[in-house]
Structure formats: C-alpha cells, structure tokens
C-alpha cells in the first residue's frame, strides 16, 4: 500500500517529459490510412435520429450500433430490464486467452431532445455537416472530401450527438477494430456496453445491471462521455456529479387577466416565481437553501493535490464566452465543480416577442437542475428545496390541478415535481487499476494530462458501485466547446482521432 501512495503524487506532478508510445504512433499511421472509411461510418451513425424519447429512432440507432459490433466480429446482444418497451443496452464481449482482467467500456447511443429551429441556418440536427472551423470562428460548410484527399483535423462535424455520445460509441469500437487490423492483442478481456436511456436519467439502467449482473462482471468500467479539459489536454476523471431535475410551478388567478384592468391588484405569478428563485441564491451564486452544502463529503488530500494541479482556464473561458464576472466569489471553476449546484434550466410564463400580450398570466414555471456531489442524496436534496419553498410561505403540492378549496385556503401555491435522478460517484485515485488507466492515457501524448476528482457533468455511475461493486473511471474525448445538450452540437475531427488513440491504449492496459 505504501508503494501505491508514493506513486500517485509522482503522477500528479507537472513538467515531466513524456514520449508517445510506439502503439500510439502505430495507431496514428493506421488511422491516417483509413480515416475516410472511419469518417463515413461515423457520419452514418450521426444521421440516425436518436432523441431519447423517440422510440422509433432509438431502435434504429440501437440496430446500427449492433451492426457495428457485428462487422467487427463481435456477436451483439440486447440487454433488457424487467420493464417492457425501454431502450435496450447493446452488449458485446471479446474474451482474450490468458487475460487476467476484464475491462468494460461504456458509452450511450441516445441523445438529448432537439429543437431544429434553434440551430444555425443551414444546419439540421440529423444531417451531419462538415465545417471548415467552428461557427464562432467563421467556419463554412464544406463537402466531404473524396477518398485520398486530406482531412483537416480542425474541421468540425455539426449534428446532434456528435460529441454526446455517439463519438464515444464510435471511438470505442473503432479502437477495437484498429487493434485487430494492426494485429495487436488486447491485454484484458473486453466487454462493450452501450446504453440507450442515459439522457432520460437512466431510469431503467439498474434493472439491466441487476438482471445481467453475472454477464457484466469486470475489474473496471471505463466511461467514454464528456469533454477533454478546456486547455485541450486529455483528462482522466475519477468521479461524476449526480443529477436530479425539478419542475417548479407557481399559480395565481384561474384565468388570464387584462394588465390594465387588474394590474397593481392581481398577483403576478411570473414576479412571484422570480422572487422565489432569487431567494435561493446570492449574488455570488452561493445556494441559500438551508443545509444545501451540509452533507458534502470532503475531498481527500490526494484529490486536493490533483485539483491544485489543474491548469487555470477561468480567464480563457470568460473571454471565450463573453462575460467578465463569474459566480463563485472568485473561486476557480475546477473548485466550484466539486460543490453541489442549483441551476435554472428554463423559465416560462405567458408569451414574449411578437406573441406578447398585455396580460397577467395564470402561472409561471421553472425547470431546475440540481447537480449533486459525493455525500448528497437526490431525494434529500430535493426535500431541501421543497422545505425552502414552504419557508417562503408557499403551500406545496404535487398534484396536476389546483382545487378551489386549495385556492381559498392558501394565498401562495406551488407545485414541485421531481424527475428521476441519481447520486454522485467517486473512485479512489490511489487504486492500482486507476493508475494503469492514467499511464495508458499519458502514453498517448507528449505533454501532461489532467487528472480531476470529478467531472462537472453527470452520469449514473453510482449504480456500478452499488450493483456491480466495480470501480469506474471516465476518459472523455470531445472538444470542450462542443455545445452538447444545445443547438449546433459539434465535434472537432482531431478529437475523434485522439479518442481513437486513447481507447487503443486503454485496451492495452499494463
């Protein structure tokens, strides 16, 4: 154990000189010889609608992923839970003679909902388009080059799920194919698990894991999701935040009212909701809800060391994103990602723009997003929000409609409905198998990689701890400015090629 503890701080040091491995250089040569075929297959995957709530599109995407496994000589299997009609996990395995470890690779093939009208002119979410650069940098649409013509690594592919998370599915399977064609043997048994419901909160993932527990046994799960560091460096993430979403609706009059006839008298639910929301956070972004931070598990000394080594990006990002003062009272982004958060995803009440009318609306609704860190419990965190709303003088219900009796009894009424969520997860940085992952990723680059205790985003990785008793480590590949979950989602081509090299190395863990 002492040997492990001494080793880890050495890996956290910066300024060391690294050399890319022979395997990485060989993989790069292979990719350069096959990049047109690789890009063609990836574009085919991107063209399939995969919004998590689109049953038909999800099934077609699942079929495509299964066919990708089949083409690589891996027999695909569909893993279902006990609930009927939910997207299956697509599974495959490669048993390596003499291997003593089993590594399971995870990505998800479903995508976020999409509003095509919000995308830039000329872009359609499921018609992947190649651009000469990012839209922010003035990129223009270009045709796919013919076979043999060079591909610029800084080109961008625009389309839904280019980065989140079809890039992950593709990088994993392309890496295995590269090993086969380079006649390089994996060092561990490989299992592939592609989920189809991650963007809906993985509501049925626990059923699948429980039902197929024996099949899914392994020594480590490697998760391909999320972006590389904002500096462009590759990173290894030892945990993820949890997530739970709330809908908060405030009610006023039973019917909309003329703002001239009833203004200054009838309660305005939009103003009520705005005041309620501002009571939840101060000007620095600190959450004011009682006990919101109380149950956070402190970082270990090793995690604090890793956090201190992360390159600062705050000034770069403020310039890139176009604002001057960040929340957090001056604390760096990396530190703030280790805290639970409360975000307003959306706010709606009556209409704006050309549809705006002089009315006092009947209700106002906000969508809230609670990010959780280790120690938080999703249900407990939701209850803290409910208790806060009650403390502001509201009667809180979960019912769809408000009765006349409730309206007569309570001056302020709010409905709060929590959607499915999950807790945070973190893997110890000093585990020997975790350090083999760090070494593998480091072998693919000549500069430092970034090690983070936790990803700012969320994945249901606590289930792998809880049900399979298996550690998880996340190794993302997408560019940080990929617009995931939003309009104009994109992937920088070099990030796809870097991801291929990374996952080849991870299939050769030493």
C-alpha positions, 0 to 999 in steps of 0.5 A, spaced: 500 500 500 505 504 501 508 503 494 501 505 491 501 512 495 508 514 493 506 513 486 500 517 485 503 524 487 509 522 482 503 522 477 500 528 479 506 532 478 507 537 472 513 538 467 515 531 466 517 529 459 513 524 456 514 520 449 508 517 445 508 510 445 510 506 439 502 503 439 500 510 439 504 512 433 502 505 430 495 507 431 496 514 428 499 511 421 493 506 421 488 511 422 491 516 417 490 510 412 483 509 413 480 515 416 475 516 410 472 509 411 472 511 419 469 518 417 463 515 413 461 510 418 461 515 423 457 520 419 452 514 418 451 513 425 450 521 426 444 521 421 440 516 425 435 520 429 436 518 436 432 523 441 431 519 447 424 519 447 423 517 440 422 510 440 422 509 433 429 512 432 432 509 438 431 502 435 434 504 429 440 507 432 440 501 437 440 496 430 446 500 427 450 500 433 449 492 433 451 492 426 457 495 428 459 490 433 457 485 428 462 487 422 467 487 427 466 480 429 463 481 435 456 477 436 451 483 439 446 482 444 440 486 447 440 487 454 433 488 457 430 490 464 424 487 467 420 493 464 417 492 457 418 497 451 425 501 454 431 502 450 435 496 450 443 496 452 447 493 446 452 488 449 458 485 446 464 481 449 471 479 446 474 474 451 482 474 450 486 467 452 490 468 458 487 475 460 487 476 467 482 482 467 476 484 464 475 491 462 468 494 460 467 500 456 461 504 456 458 509 452 450 511 450 447 511 443 441 516 445 441 523 445 438 529 448 431 532 445 432 537 439 429 543 437 431 544 429 429 551 429 434 553 434 440 551 430 444 555 425 441 556 418 443 551 414 444 546 419 439 540 421 440 536 427 440 529 423 444 531 417 451 531 419 455 537 416 462 538 415 465 545 417 471 548 415 472 551 423 467 552 428 461 557 427 464 562 432 470 562 428 467 563 421 467 556 419 463 554 412 460 548 410 464 544 406 463 537 402 466 531 404 472 530 401 473 524 396 477 518 398 485 520 398 484 527 399 486 530 406 482 531 412 483 537 416 483 535 423 480 542 425 474 541 421 468 540 425 462 535 424 455 539 426 449 534 428 446 532 434 450 527 438 456 528 435 460 529 441 454 526 446 455 520 445 455 517 439 463 519 438 464 515 444 460 509 441 464 510 435 471 511 438 470 505 442 469 500 437 473 503 432 479 502 437 477 495 437 477 494 430 484 498 429 487 493 434 485 487 430 487 490 423 494 492 426 494 485 429 495 487 436 492 483 442 488 486 447 491 485 454 484 484 458 478 481 456 473 486 453 466 487 454 462 493 450 456 496 453 452 501 450 446 504 453 440 507 450 436 511 456 442 515 459 439 522 457 432 520 460 436 519 467 437 512 466 431 510 469 431 503 467 439 502 467 439 498 474 434 493 472 439 491 466 445 491 471 441 487 476 438 482 471 445 481 467 449 482 473 453 475 472 454 477 464 457 484 466 462 482 471 469 486 470 475 489 474 473 496 471 468 500 467 471 505 463 466 511 461 467 514 454 462 521 455 464 528 456 469 533 454 477 533 454 479 539 459 478 546 456 486 547 455 485 541 450 489 536 454 486 529 455 483 528 462 482 522 466 476 523 471 475 519 477 468 521 479 461 524 476 456 529 479 449 526 480 443 529 477 436 530 479 431 535 475 425 539 478 419 542 475 417 548 479 410 551 478 407 557 481 399 559 480 395 565 481 388 567 478 384 561 474 384 565 468 388 570 464 387 577 466 387 584 462 394 588 465 390 594 465 384 592 468 387 588 474 394 590 474 397 593 481 391 588 484 392 581 481 398 577 483 403 576 478 405 569 478 411 570 473 414 576 479 412 571 484 416 565 481 422 570 480 422 572 487 422 565 489 428 563 485 432 569 487 431 567 494 435 561 493 441 564 491 446 570 492 449 574 488 455 570 488 451 564 486 452 561 493 445 556 494 441 559 500 437 553 501 438 551 508 443 545 509 444 545 501 452 544 502 451 540 509 452 533 507 458 534 502 463 529 503 470 532 503 475 531 498 481 527 500 488 530 500 490 526 494 484 529 490 486 536 493 493 535 490 490 533 483 485 539 483 491 544 485 494 541 479 489 543 474 491 548 469 487 555 470 482 556 464 477 561 468 480 567 464 480 563 457 473 561 458 470 568 460 473 571 454 471 565 450 464 566 452 463 573 453 462 575 460 467 578 465 464 576 472 463 569 474 459 566 480 463 563 485 466 569 489 472 568 485 473 561 486 476 557 480 471 553 476 475 546 477 473 548 485 466 550 484 465 543 480 466 539 486 460 543 490 453 541 489 449 546 484 442 549 483 441 551 476 435 554 472 434 550 466 428 554 463 423 559 465 416 560 462 410 564 463 405 567 458 408 569 451 414 574 449 416 577 442 411 578 437 406 573 441 406 578 447 400 580 450 398 585 455 396 580 460 397 577 467 398 570 466 395 564 470 402 561 472 409 561 471 414 555 471 421 553 472 425 547 470 431 546 475 437 542 475 440 540 481 447 537 480 449 533 486 456 531 489 459 525 493 455 525 500 448 528 497 442 524 496 437 526 490 431 525 494 434 529 500 436 534 496 430 535 493 426 535 500 431 541 501 428 545 496 421 543 497 422 545 505 425 552 502 419 553 498 414 552 504 419 557 508 417 562 503 410 561 505 408 557 499 403 551 500 406 545 496 403 540 492 404 535 487 398 534 484 396 536 476 390 541 478 389 546 483 382 545 487 378 551 489 378 549 496 386 549 495 385 556 492 381 559 498 385 556 503 392 558 501 394 565 498 401 562 495 401 555 491 406 551 488 407 545 485 414 541 485 415 535 481 421 531 481 424 527 475 428 521 476 435 522 478 441 519 481 447 520 486 454 522 485 460 517 484 467 517 486 473 512 485 479 512 489 485 515 485 490 511 489 487 504 486 492 500 482 487 499 476 486 507 476 493 508 475 494 503 469 488 507 466 492 514 467 499 511 464 495 508 458 492 515 457 499 519 458 502 514 453 498 517 448 501 524 448 507 528 449 505 533 454 501 532 461 494 530 462 489 532 467 487 528 472 480 531 476 476 528 482 470 529 478 467 531 472 462 537 472 457 533 468 453 527 470 452 520 469 449 514 473 455 511 475 453 510 482 449 504 480 456 500 478 458 501 485 452 499 488 450 493 483 456 491 480 461 493 486 466 495 480 470 501 480 469 506 474 473 511 471 471 516 465 476 518 459 472 523 455 474 525 448 470 531 445 472 538 444 470 542 450 466 547 446 462 542 443 455 545 445 452 538 447 445 538 450 444 545 445 443 547 438 449 546 433 452 540 437 459 539 434 465 535 434 472 537 432 475 531 427 482 531 431 478 529 437 475 523 434 482 521 432 485 522 439 479 518 442 481 513 437 488 513 440 486 513 447 481 507 447 487 503 443 491 504 449 486 503 454 485 496 451 492 495 452 492 496 459 499 494 463 
